[in-house]
Amino acid sequence: MKNVLKIWIGFGVLCAFLLGVAQAQDSTKRRAIDITSVFKPVLREASKINFHATPPIVDTARPKLKYDIPTQYLSLTYQPGELTPIALQTDSVLIWKNANYIKAGAGNVHLPYVQTGFSFGDGKSTFFNIFADQYNAKGNLPHQKDATTAVSIAGDVKTANNLEWNGALGFKSETRYLYGYQPDTLKFPDDSLQQRFTTYHGRLALRNINPTEFGLVYKPDLDVSVFSDNHSTNARETNSVLNLPLEKGIDKNFQFDLGLTANLTNYKRADLTIQNNLFYVSPALFVKASAFDLHAGITPSWDKGQFNLLPNFIANIYTADQRLTFQLGWIGYFDKGSYQRYESINPWLAQPSTLLNTRVQEIYAGIKGSLNDHVTYAAKIAFNSYWNMPLFVNDSIDGKTFLIRYATMMDDLQLHGEIGYTHGEDFSASASLNIHQYTGLKGQPEPWGLLPLELTTTVKWQVLKDLWIKGDLWAFDGADYLVNNKFTNKGNPGLDVNAGIEFRITRQVNLWLQMNNIFNSKYQRWNQYQVYGFNILGGIIFSF
């Protein structure tokens, strides 16, 4: 008890002492807090996850791009009816527009010159074109004149059941005068020198636009023409060609083709009738891969009943960048022997007394490709063999008509090259060269009328949107010809340079000018027939 009392007495004394000290301090002094240390909280640095990207694996495989181009309609107004392209599906963005034009002109040789073209159709399922040409020409030499009249209509009709019909009808009349007689002092009336050829032509074709459910594509085609002349003993010829091609798609890389062809010729004149018929079957397998494609087949044929088996092998090998293609081929085919075809080669032809089909076998190797986006090229070397090759020689009286003589066998080593440059639709230029070396002739001593060398060039340039310039050049080495049925001579080389210009003066009217044989070359493509010299022709084009 005494101890507790002592503790309380001591606690009281201590409190009294502290109170006295507090009262003794200066009460006017401002209160303040002195900081003797600063605490700065710091967060611990967080650990981070490091991401290290793995480089991708290099893909060396070349992608295979497959293109499925939709079918489209295409109609070329300024092309001949026979060359009208197959009508394709019209793009809904670009609507086909009908176009019509009349081109007329005159010059120092041609008077007059008229060409017209008219087109009709709805631009979706029907297309029709009508073309007509008329010109008369007269040169400086006696009886050096000719005339041509041609009319044709062509059309395409697409039906609702996946079919497309294509047809054409045409008429053509050509008048040539036999002015190439020797000596040139001979006198003949015009009607005795006039030679007129008349052709009536019809064609009908059918094709399925899309393959059937079994992958079949068929394109039957029938072409019939009636050809005649105005000789005192009139000759008349009917040519009929029926093609029945069929394609069977196996898969994306394989396709089987089968073709049946009947080519019939009936030639008649008062004292002669010739049936020249040709039949052949063309089975083939087509293989397409990323680096090559191969067309392999054979063609059994019957030429006037005589059987021949023709090869049909074509291979194209591509480089990885598709810029270069190697070509190999071993093929066989027939050139039809007909009065109509021979007249298209030599218009001063006399009536033939024999018609033979020319069998051709060609073995070739070549390349084609592009150097860049503008330059393309091609080159080929070929060894050709011909059986029953038609050659043209002057008659032995005055030489104004040409007779046909056949080389029963002939070989030809051919070199061909071409190069082209294109810059959009504004500028294009091309050149091609053909060199022939004829050997191994049987039945004839020389290749009468065949040119050993030909060079052709063409340039087209759209300088402005309403100004066009064009030019072309044709050069050749002269052919061998027979003089008076006795000895051989060789023709002189020839050069023909042409140039033209066309420009628009209104929305519907263009002016055009054409100059032919600018250097006034007096060359002869066919012996004794000198061509027209320098001639100029100009006029207007009215389009609507």
ABEGO torsion letter per residue (X at the ends): XAAAAAAAAAAAAAAAAAAAAAAABBAABBBBBBBABBBBBBBBBBBBBBBBBBBBBBBABBBBBBBBBBBBBBBBAABBAAABBBBBBBBAABBBBBBBBBBBBBBAABOBBBBBBBBBEAGAABBBBBBBBBBBBBBABBGBBBBBBBBBBBBBBBBAAGBBBBBBBBBBBBBBBBAABOBAABBBBAAAABBBBBBBBBBBBBBBABBBAAGBBBBBBBBBBBBBBABABBBBBBBBBBBBBBBBBABAABBBBBBBBBBBBBBBBAABBBBBBBBBBBBBBBBBBAABBBBBBBBBBBBGGBBBBBBBBBBBBBBAAGABBBBBBBBBBBBBBBAAAAAAABAABBBBABBBBBBBBBBBBBBBEBABAABBBBBBBBBBBBBGBBBBBBBAAAGABBBBBBBABBBBBBBBBBBBBBBEAABBBBBBBBBBBBBGBBGBABBBGBBABBBBBBBBBBABAABBBBBBBBBBBBBBBBBGGABBBBBBBBBBBBBBBBBBABAABBBBBBBBGAAGBABBABBGBBBBBBBBBBEBBBBX
